[in-house]
Amino acid sequence: MTRAPAALPPAGLPGLDPAWSRLVSFSDADGVQRTVHLLDGADEVRSATGAEPVGVLLAVHGNPTWSYLWRALLPRAAAAGWRVVAPDQLDMGFSERTGTRRRLERRVDDLGRLTDALGLTGGSTGGGSSRVVTVGHDWGGVVSAGWAGRHRDVLAGVVLLNTAVHQPEDAALPPVLVPFTASGLHLVGTTTTRAFLRATLATARRPLSPGVAAAYLAPYRGAARRVGVGAFVADIPVTPDHPSAPALDEVAAGLSAIGADRVPSLLVWGPADPVFRQRYLADLRARLPHADVQRFEGTGHLLLEDLDADRGAPGAVVRWLEGLDARTARSAPPAGAAGGPGGSEADRQRAPLWSALRERSQDDAVAVAQLRPGGTAETLTWRQLAARVEDLAEGLAASGVRRGDRVALLVPPGPDLSALFSACLRLGAVVVVADAGLGVKGLTRAVASAGPAVVIGIERALLAARVLGWPGRRVLAGPSAGARRRALGEVEHLDDLEARGRSRRGAPGHAPLPEPSPSDQGAVLFTSGSTGPAKGVVHTHATLQALRDAAGQTCGLGRGSTLVAAFAPFAILAPLLGATAAVPETDVTKPDTLTAAALARAVAAVAPDDDAVAPVVFASPAALRRVVATAGELDDAGRAALARPRLLLSAGAPVGTELLAAAGDVLPGAECRTPYGMTEGLLVAQTNLTELQAAGPGEGVLVGSPLPGTRVATSALDALGRAVGPLVEGADAPTGELVVRSPLMKDHYDQLWDVQRESVRGTPGAAGEPGWHRTGDVGHLDAAGRVWVEGRLAHVVTTAAGPLTPVGAEQRVQQLPGVARAALVGVGPAGTQQPVVVVETTGEPGAPEPGAAPVELVDAVRRTAGTPVPVAAVLVVAELPTDVRHRSKVDRTRVAAWADGVLAGRTKADSPVEVRS
């Protein structure tokens, strides 16, 4: 092997300050003097803060990168007082080429000897601090974790990014690595050519600029300088008899010990990595169960390059360090962890989620009815439902599902879903609910991120699970036969699981399953993804109990009442209240398929005549629009059935007064209400049609008064539309981000530590008080303390005259002839954006055609919009893009990008707005 001395990087590499580079020497285990190149942020800290460093980030790169990987972290950490020390490992980057083979054990030892030479392990970090936080990516994660396990006396924290410390014996090597480990290709792929280097850089989800790509390649010009790259690949312990397998086992055991001692830890992950897949993250989480986790959807192996540094991994690491002193990682498990504390006194006083099922377990009345084509219905009585819940809970337990395991339910609303949801809760398993309304890509991302142990689904869902490689053992719910059944591969059937549980329950001396505590996690519910990738929202048993109780009080639901639910969450919730649930004949993934006739049949199934208990109807705005549009097709029986409901509820997206009034005409006996909430907290406020009509038009949508026990505040916006103001509660709270405190609010976001931190920023929730949440909605409170929603924070237009919220102007424009819907978006740089209105034509005769709006419409929009800055342009489209789940929320971000393209001449004005799949 060729030897070569260490050197400083060439000047001019993008983002790399030459002042950060140093050459440092140390004696290795053989007593040979070795020299490494490293980046050192000590002087940067002093320059940025005027003080000595508060600690050290020991940042270790992987293969085939070098310390350049940490160039964005160094100045951001320095501004927060942290000194980054980022060495190039020997035989890598600009460090010495030793001419020796350095396996994992040697590399961990080398790093220790280097930190000894730097004084990082002897009580000094160049600033009087002995705190070291390791940061490692790829192979650097393994080496830094090995160092951490051997230097516990100075270890203050562990940060790992896309790495692995354990290779399961039955797991194949990631396919992308196979060509580079094959005996005939290894040398050529990793050393003789730059194939491995280029393949690694190609994993960047955001293409690297030519300058950045060249910087990564700079230390590896010539085969002699790539020997270390090949050696690293050869050192992957693929089999138990590999020479580095014992060293890797030692690293893994050390990391588990760090986890047992609850050393503050952060896992930062790019889920689109073709090398480090979900199983490696799952292994790290098992070793560090207390760790904060931040997944950046859409990023991959080079996640440090895939997002802007401030909102990506470097920014997240620095924000995590801000709370390091206050982090109580060595104390009790966080709220919501399985086996954690029993919750507050109020939580303990609430009845368990399955208590209504127990109370009605001898009742032969219908509990759940699913309407089918042709007017038939699949039903379960309360007696049957209660028995199924216990049998399924026992069956899941017998099949190996443990308390805290996640179970994904890909089953439409109806008897099976109601039984499964309650069975999982009874067992203490965590239900994962990610509906098909997210689309194939969104659903795949959601299931993969949740990492379920079991996926229970209908045939179509399990076919997708197999083809798309979703994690978890598969259980079939419902029919499947022939070629499609064979295509499912090895699956269990729900009936067999239930029978197994029934047998287990009937065994002599069998003890019932222990009951979960209020603080145990109960469900992971995914948001709609209307403003980005869907987020997993973790609810505990306590928050679900609070939701159940609030729904019962708000909607008047309880034992003996009936809910006709065309909205999945409430179809599940009704039986937990002791109320009968009827699910209309519709495709729940397409809410706008619900017809008036189908709704009437569902009502008639549970309220066959005027003497029956008057039901409650819950439907999304998209479903209501279809019901109103098809009401003329009702026969006399259908009209009579729809006169029986006493209450109509609609939520999931803003509900206009006109739509609610039209729906009230179709259901003439129903009071029309619209609750306001979000996946994080499904019930926050509520209003009704009478109140909406009395309030009239305003600057936004009136969503009503906060529910009992709920507090709503606003946080004012700055010139760039950021919610930075202090919380203001009560009457006349000014326009700002709506901030809520509620007993039924989420526990936290799943594996989104940085998103969770932002969701409680500037609230008592940041100090640990539960129930706080920044909603991402903007709005205000009126003189009566009622909440008005003016749009989404991400959609605020930042003009030179100040931030402009979209909904008020949109509502006014939508009153113009020929306009079905409108979207107000901003085009141009933040702070000087120009407002642009994009209208969806009604398509009626005389309505504007897609393209640039005629002068008459432009003038009318400018007069009507009432914006402080004149509307710069008006464009017409045949259809505005909406979210997949609700088909109601206009995707203003996509509209804004399209409008920018049109006005810049990149896109034709009559082209459709691209719709996210």
N, C-alpha and C positions, 0 to 999 in steps of 0.2 A: 504494500500500500504506500502511496505517495504522501510525504509529509510537506506541510507548508505552514508558515507562521500566521498568527492572527494579524488582522489589518483593520483599519477604520473604513467604514463604507464611503463610497464616492459622494461628493457633494451633489446637491440638486435632486435627490430622491424626493418625490412628492410627499409632503407632510412630515418629513424627518428633519429635525434641527440637528446639524452636526455637533452642536454644543452638548447634546445629550450623550454622545458616544464616548466610551472609555475602554481602555484595554487593562485588564486586571489579571494578575498571575497568582497561582496557588500550586501547592505540591499535591499530586494525586496519590493514590494508594501505593503506587510503586516508588514514590519519592521523586518522581519526575516533575519538573516544573512545567506547568501548562498555562497557556494564556487564552483568555476568552475576550471576545468583544461583548459589551453590554450597553444598554441604555440606562442612564442613571438620572432620575428626576430630582435629586436633592437640591441642586441650585435652582431649579424651576420652582420648587416649593418656596424657597427663601425669596425669590423674586416676586412670586404671586401673592404671598401672604405676609412677608416681612418677619416670618418666624421659622423656627426649626420644624422639621417634619413631626407629625403626630404618630406616624407609624410607617411601615414599609409594605408595599405590594410586591411580592416576589412573583413576577410574571414569567411563565415558562412556555415557550412556543412548542409546536409539534413538528411533524414531518410532512411536507418538506418546506415549511415556512422558516422564518427567523424572527428576531426581535422587532422587526419592522411591523409585525402583526399588532404590536401594542402602541403604535405611534399616536393613536387617537386617545388612548387611555391615559397616557403619561401627563399631558397638560391639564386634562380635566381632573385627574386625581390630585395633581399638584395644587390646583386652585382650592381644593378641599383640604389641603395640608398633608396629603399622603405622597410619600416618595416611591416612585416606581423604580424597581431594579429588574431589568429584563435582559437576562443573558442569552447570547447565542450558545446553544449546547455545543460541546466539542465536536468537531468534524461537521458542523453545520454553520450556516450563516457566514459571518466574517471571523469566526473563532478559528483557532489553530486546527489544522489537519494533522492528527496525531500519528497516522500510520498504524493504528491499533484497532482491534475490534472492541467496541464498548457496548456491552449488553446492558439491560435495564438496571441490574444491581449496581453496575459500575457508574451508570449515569446518576442514580440517586446519590451515590457516594460522592461523585464529582460535585454535585450541586451543594452538598453539605460542606465540603471542603472550600468551595468558593464563598459560601456565606460566612464561614469562619474567617476567611481572609478579609472579607468586607466588614467584619465586626457585627454582623446581624444576629449572631447567636451568642454574643458575649456581653449583652446588656447595653449595647449601643447600636443605633441605626443611623448614625450620622446626625442625629438630632436628639439624643438623650432618651429615646424610646426603645423598648425591647419588644414592641408589638409587631408581629409579622402576619400578614394575611397572604396565603398562597393563592395564586391565580394561574390556572393551567388549561390549555386547549390541546386536544388530540393527544399525542404522546406526552406533551407537556403536562397534561392533566395527571397522567400516571406518575411521571417523575416528581411533580410538585406534591402530589398526595403522598408519595413515598417519603419525601422530605418532611412533610407535615407530621407523619406518624413517628418520625424520629426526633422531632424538635418540639414536643408538646409544651416545653417550658416557656417558649416565646410565641407559640401559635395563638393568634387572636381570631382567626377565621379561615375558612376554606371557600374558594370560588372555583367551580369547575365548569368548563364550556365544552360541549360535544366531545366527550371522551369516554373511556371504559376502563374498568379495573378488573373485569372478569369476562372470560369467554366461555359460555356454557359448552359442555362437551358435545351436546347434541345439536348445537347451532352451527350452521355452515358459515364460512367466511363470507362477508358481504361480497356480492358478485363483482362490484367495481374493483375489488382488490385481487380477485382470482388471477387475472392475467399477469399481475406484477409479482405474484408469489410462485407461479409455475416455474419449475426448475429450468426449462428451456427459454423462458422469457424474462425471468427476474432481472438478470444483469443488463440485458438490452433495454428493458422498460424503465429501469430505475437509475441506471448509472451511465451506460454507453450513450443513451439518448436522453432527451428531456421529456420523454413521454409522461412519466409519473408526475413531474412538475406541472406540465401543462394540463394533465387530467385533473389535478387538484385545483388549479386556478379556474378550470372550466366549471367546477361545482358552484362557483359564486352565482347566486340567484339574481343578483344585480351585476351585469357585466362590468368587469374591472376596466378602468381607463387604461389606455396603452402605457401611460407613465407608471401607474401603480403595478400593473402586470410585470413591466420591465424591472421594477424595483424588487419584486419578489424573486425574480430570476437572477438578479445581479450577483449574488454570492455563488452561483452554481454554474458558472461559465466553464465548460470543460469537464470531461468525465472524471478527472482526478479530484475535482472539487465536489463531485456528487457521490463519492463512495459512502459517505455517512447516510445519504438518502437511501441507498440500497440496503445498507446495514440495518437501518431502522425497520424497513419493511421485512427483512429476513428475521428480525427479532420479535415479530408478532408471535406470541405463544398460542399457536393454533391448536396444538395437541398437549395433553398433560405431560408428555415426556420431553417437551421443548426445553432447552437449557434455561430459558428465562421464566418458565412457568412457576418455579418456587418463588422467585422474586416478585412476580405479579401477585401470587397468593399472599405474600407478606404485605404488599401494598393494600390489597383488598381487606385483609384482616385489620390493618392499621386504620383504614378508613371506617370500618365498622366500629372500632373502638372510639374513634372521634365522634361517630354518631351516638354511641352509647353515652358519651360524656356531654352530648348536646353542645358541642362547640359550634358557634354561629357559622352557618354554611349557606351558600347560594349556588343553585344550579341554573345555568343560563343555557338555553337550548335552541338550536335551529332544527325544527322537526323535518325539514326536507333534505336532511343529510343522507346521502346514499351509503355512507359508511356506518355512522353511529345511529342506529335505528332506535325505535321506541324501547326495545328490550334492554338496551344499555342504560337509558334513562331510568327505567323501572328498577334496574339493579342498583343504581346509585341512590335512588329514593329509598330503597329497602335498607341500604346501609346508613343513610342519613335521613331517617324518617322525619326529623324536625326541620329539615332544610327548607328555606324559601326556594321557590321554583319560578322561573320566568321563561316561558316559551315565547318565542317570537315567530308567529305564524308567517309562512312564506320565506323564511330564511333557511339556509342549509349549513353545510360544513364550515364555510367561511362566513359565519354569521356576523363577525366583526366588520365585514365589508358589505353586508347585504342591506343595511339600513344606515341612515344618517347617524353619526356617532352619538348625538345628544339623545335621540329617542331610541337608539339601539343598545347594544350590549355595553359599550363603554359608559354611556350615561347611566344605565341601570346599575352597573357595579358601583359607581360613585354615589348614586343615591342610596344604595344599600349600606354603604359605609357610613353615611350620615347618622344612621340609627344604631351603629355598632355598639356604642357605649350603653345605650338604653335597652339593647336587645336582651331579653331574659331567656336565652336559649337553654340555660342549665336548669330552669325551674320546671313547673308543671307543664304538661302538654298543652298546646294552644286549644282554644275553644273550638269545638267541632271535631276534634280528633277522636277516633274510636277509643272507647275506654276512658275518655277524659272525665272531667268533673261533671256533676249532675246538673249544672245550669243554675239559674237564679231560683229564688223561692217561687216566683210567679210561674216559671217554667215547670217546676216540679208539681205545682198545683193543677196544671192543665191535664186533662184526660189524655191517655195514649191515643195515637192516631187511629188505632183499630178498635177503640172502645165502642163505637156505634155498631160495629159488626158483631161484637160480642153481645151487646144488648138485644140485637134483633136476630140472634143466631137460631131462634126457634120459630121465626116468622116466615110464613110461606107466601107472603106478598112479593111482588116483583121488585128487585133491587136495581137491576140494570137491564135495559132493552136496547138492542142494536137493530135498527130497521134495515131490511134487505130489499132488493128489487122485487117487485111484485106484491109489496105490502106485507110480507112476512117479517117476523122479528125473532131474533135470537135473544133469549132471556135467561136470567139467573134470579132465583128467589134469594131472599136474605139468608135463609137456611143454607142454600147451596153455596152462596158466595162466602159465607163465614167458614164453611167446611173446606172449600177450595183454597182459601187463604191459608188455613192451617196446614192442609195437605201439601200445598206448594212450598210453603216455608220449610216444612220438614224434608220434602223432597230435594230442595236446593241444598239444605244442610247435609243430607245424606250423600249428595253428589260432590261434596267438597267445598261448597261455597261457605265462606266463613264471615263472621261479623266484620264489617268494614270493607269486604270485597265489593267490587263494582259490578253491576249487572245492567247491561244495556237492553232496553225494551224497545224494539222496533215493531210494534204491534199497533194497529189502529184502535181508536177509542171503542170501547165495547166491553163485553163480559170478560174476555181474556185479559185485557189491559187492566181493568179494575182489580181483578183477582191478583194479577202478578205484582202490580204496584204495592198493594197492601201486604202481600206475602213477603216481598223484599224488605219492606219496613219492619214487619213483624220479626223477621230473622235478624235484622240489623245490617243487612246488605245495603249498599248505596245504589239507588236507582239512577241510571243515566238515561235522560230523555233528550234525544236529538231527533226531531221529526224530519220526515222526507221533504218538508217544505224548505229545507236548507239547500236543496239541490244535491246532486251526487258529490260534487267536490266539497261542498260545505259539510255534508253529512260525514264524508270520509275523514275530513280534518277533525270533526268533532269526536267521532268514535275513537280515532287513533289517539287523540290527545287525552281522552278520558281513560284509556287503557283498561277496558272492562275484562274481568275474568271470564264472564259468560255473556254471550249475545243471544237473546231470545227474540225471534222474529218470524214474520210470515215468510212464505216461500220466496217472494220477490226480494225481500230484505236479505235473506240468507244467501241467495245467489250473488247479490252484490257484495256481501261480506266475504264470500270465498274468492270472487274474482278480484276484488280490490284489496284483499289481504288484511282485512280488519282483524284486530287482536281478539282473543277470547274463544273459549269453547262455544260451539253453536248448538242451540236448541230450537227445534221447529215448533211453531205454534200454528195450527191449522193444517189444511190438506196439502198434499203434494204427491204426485204419482208419475210413473213413467220416466221418460228421459230427464225431465226437470228434477224429479226426485233423485235420480242417480247423479245429476250434475251438482247436487248439494254436497256430495261427498259424505264423510262420516259426521252424522248429526244425531243427537238425541231427539226424542219427541216429548212435547209438553205433557201429553197424556201419561207417558211412562214415568216421567218425573213425579207427576201427581200421584200415580198409583204407588210409587215407591214411598212417598211421604205418608200416604194413607196406611200402608202396611206398617211403617215405622211407628206411626201414632198409636196403632192398635196393639203394638207389642206389649206384653205384660211388663209392668214396672217402668215403662218409658216415662221419663221426666220431660215436661214441656220445655220448650226453648226459653232461655233467659230473655228478659225484656231489655231492649236498648234503653239508654238514658237520654234525657232531653238534649244533651250536648253532643251526642253522636251524630255524625253526618247521616242525612237521610236521602238526599237526592242531589244530582248535578243536572241542572236544567240549562239548556243552551239558549242564548239570545238569538234574535232573528237574523243577525248578520247584516242589518240594513245600513250600518255605518262602518263596516269592516268585517273581518272574520268573526264568526259567532264565538262568543265567550261562554265558557262553562261557569255557571253560578252555583256555588255550593250552599245548600240549605240544610240546616240541622233539623232534628226532630222538633226542637223547640220552635224554630221559625215556621215550620210546616204546621205545627199545632196552632200557632198564632194566626196563620193564614186561614186555616180551617175555621177557627172561632170568629175571625173578622168577617169571613164570607157568610157564615151563618147569621151573624147579627146584621150585616149590611143588606143581605138579600132576603132575609127572612126564611132561610132554608134550615130545615131540621127534620126530625122524625115525622113522617107522614106527608112531607112536602115532596114536590116533583120538579126536576130541572130537565128541560129539553136543551141539550148542550151541543151546539155546533162549534164549540171552542174546546180543544182537547184538555187544557188544564182543569176546566171546571167539570168536564165529564168524569175525570178521575176524582175530583174533590167531593162531588155530591154524595157518594156512598159513605165517605168518611164522616159526613154530617148526619147520616141516617136518612138521607133523602134519596128518592128513586131518580136514576139518571136514564134519560132516553136520548139516544144518539141518532140524528136523522140520517137518511140515506143520502150520502154525499161523499166526495173525495176530500178527506181532511187536509190533504196536501194542496188542494185547490179550493179555497173557501168560496170562491165565486161560482162554484158548481151547485150550491144549495139553491133549490127552487122553492117557490112558495108552496107548491103542492107537496114536495118532500117534507117541508117543515110542518105542514098541516097533518100529514100522515103520522109524524112522530108525536105531535100533540094528541091526536086522536088515540094513539096507542096507549097513552098513560092517562088521558082525560077523555074517555069515550063519550061523555055526555055532560050536560050542564050541571049535573049533580056531583060530578067528580071534583076532587081538589084542584083548584086553579093552578096551573103550572107556572114556572118561571122559564123564560127563554133567554139563552145567552148565545149571541152570534157576533162574529167580527163585522166591521164595516163593509168589507168586500162581500161577505155573505149576505148582508142586509141589502146591498145594492141589487144583487141578483134576485132576492126575494121580492123586492119592490118591483123590479122590472118584469117579473113573471106573475105578478099577482092577478093580472087580467085573465090568466089561464085557469084560475081556481073555479071549481064547481061549487054548488051550494053547500055540500058537506064540508069542503075545504074551508070555505069562508066561515062556516059555523065553528069549525075546530079552531081557527085562528082568532076567534072572538073570545075563547076561553082563558088564555094566559092572563095572569094578573100583573106580570112584571116583565119588561123587556130590557135586557142588559146588552150593551155593545161596547167592546173595548178591543185593544190590540193596536189601534192606530187612531188618529184624530177622527171624531165623528161629527160631521157637520149638522147644524140645526135642521137644514132642509131634509137631509137623509133621515134623521131621527123622526122628524114629523111625518115623512112619507111612510116610514115603517110603522109609526103609530096608527096611520090610517089602515094599514093592512092587519094590524093586531089592535082593533079598536078598544078592547077591554083592558089593555095593558098600560101601566105607567111606564114611561120610557126613561131609562136612566143610562148614563154612561160613566162607568168607573174609570179612574186614571191610575195607571200603575206601570210596572215594567217587570221583566223576568226577575230582577233583583228583589222586587217587592210588589207583588201583583195587585195589591189594593192600597192606594195612598189617599185618594180623594174621590169624590163622587158628586155628580150633578144630575139634573133631570131636564126634560124637555121644557117644562114650564119655566124653570129658572133660566134656561138658555134663551128662550123667546123673550122673556122680560129683560134680560141683560142687553140683548141686541148685539150688533157688531162691535167688536173692540179690537185692540191691538194684540190679536192672538185668539186662541180657542179657550173658552171657559171650561175648566175641568172640575170645578166645584170646591167645596170645603174639605179640608183634611179630615180623615176619619178619626174617631175618638182614639186618643193615645198616640196620634201621629203629629209630628211637628214639621213644618215646611218653612224654609228660609231661602233667601237669595244671596248670591255672591256676585257683586257688580263686576262688569267687564271693563278691561282697559282698551286702549285704542286698537290693539291687535286682536280683540275678541277673546282675550284670556280672562278666566274667572279668577280674579285676584283680590276682590274686595272682601271685607269681613262679613260674617253671616249676619243678615238682618231678618228678623222674624216679625210676624204680625202684619197689621193693616198697612197698606201702601208700601210694602217692601219693593224697592225699585227693580227694574229689569236686570236680570243676571242669571247665573246658573242656578237652577232649582236644587236645593239641598234638603234631604229628607232624613228624619229620624223616626223609625217605626219598629215595633217589636217583631214584625214579620219580615224585616229586611234581611237580605243575604248574610251568611256568615263571612264568606270571602269568595273571590274569584279563584277558579281552579288553575293552579300552575301559572298564574299571572300575577306574581308578587308586585311588580312595578305598577300594573294596572290597579290592583287593590290599593296600593299606597296612594295613588292619585285619587282614587274614589273616596278617600276619607281625608285628603289633604285639607288642612285648615279647619278641621272639625274636631270635636271631642273624640271622635272615632280614632284619630291619629294617636291618641294617648290610651287607646284600648276600650273606650266606652262603646258598647255594641249598638248596632242599629242605625248607624249613620251612613249616608250614601250620597255622593254627588251624581245626579241623575244623567248629566250630559244634555238635559233639556234646558232651554232658556225660557224665562217667563217672569211674571211679576205677581204680586198679591194686590188685590184691590182694597178699597176702603172697608169692605166687609170681611177681609181676610181670606177671600176666595182666590184660588190659584188659576192663573191664565198661562197657557203654554204658547210661546212665540216661535218655537222651532227648536232645532238641535244646535248645540254649541259649535259643532264642527261645520255648521252651515251658515254661521253668522257672516255677513258681508262687512268687511272692514274698510269703510270709505274714509276719505280725508275728513269728513264731517263727524266721524265716529262710527261705532259698530251699529249695524242695521240688521234687525231680526227679520226673517222672511215671511212668517205666516200672515201677519196683518195685511201686508200689501198683496199677498197671493189671494187672500179671501176677497179683497175688494176687486181685483182684476177678474176673478172668476165670476163676477156678476155681469160681465160684459157679454153681449150677444155673440154666439158662436164659439165661446170659450168654455171648455169642459173643466180643465184644471190648469193651474199655473205654477211655475217654479221661479222664485227669485233667487238668483245666484250671483256671485261675485267673480269678475274677471280682472286679472292684473295682479300686481304685487300687493302683499298684505299691507294694510294701512292706507293704500290709495286705490283700492279696488273700485271698479265701476259696476253699478248694479245693472244686470241684464235680466229681462223677463222672458222665459220660454213658456209658451202657452200650448196646451193640447187642444186641438180643434174638435168640435163636436161632430164634424163630418156631415152636418146638415147642409141643405142648400143655402148658399150665401155665406157659409162659414169660411174662414180663411184657409188657404191651401198651405201645405208644408213648405217652408222656406223662409225667406226674409218677410216680415210682416208688412202689409200695405201701410201707407202713410197714415190712413185714417185710424187703423188699429194702434199704430205706434203713438199717435196723439192721444187716443182714448186711454191707453195704458198709462201714459205719463200723467195724465190728469187724474186718473183713478188711483194709481198706486200710492200716492201721497208720501213718497220717500223724500228725505231731506236732501238727497243728492239726486238730480234727474236721472231717470232710467236711460242708460246709454244706448241700448238696442233692444229690439223685440224680435224674437224668432218664433216660428210656428212649427210644431211637430205633430205627426199623426197620433203618437202615443208617448207619454212620459214613462220612463222606466220606474218600476216599483220593486220593493223587496219581494223575494220569492214566497216567504211564509204567509204574510198578511195580504199581499197584493194591494196594498193601500199606501204604504209609505214611499213617497217619491224619493228616488235616489239623487238628491241634489248634487252630490259630489260628482257623479257621472255626468249629470246634465251640465255642470260647470265646466268640466273638461271638454265636453263636446262643444259648448258655446265658445269656449276659448279657441278651439280649433277652427270653428266657422269664422269667427271674427279675425283670426290671423291668416285666413286663406288656406289653411291646411285641410279643411273639411268642407264638403259641399253643404250649403244651407238646407237643401231638401233631403239630405241623407238622414236615416233614422239614428236616434241615440243608441249607442252600443249598450246592450243589456248584459249585466253580469250573470253568468251561468251558476 
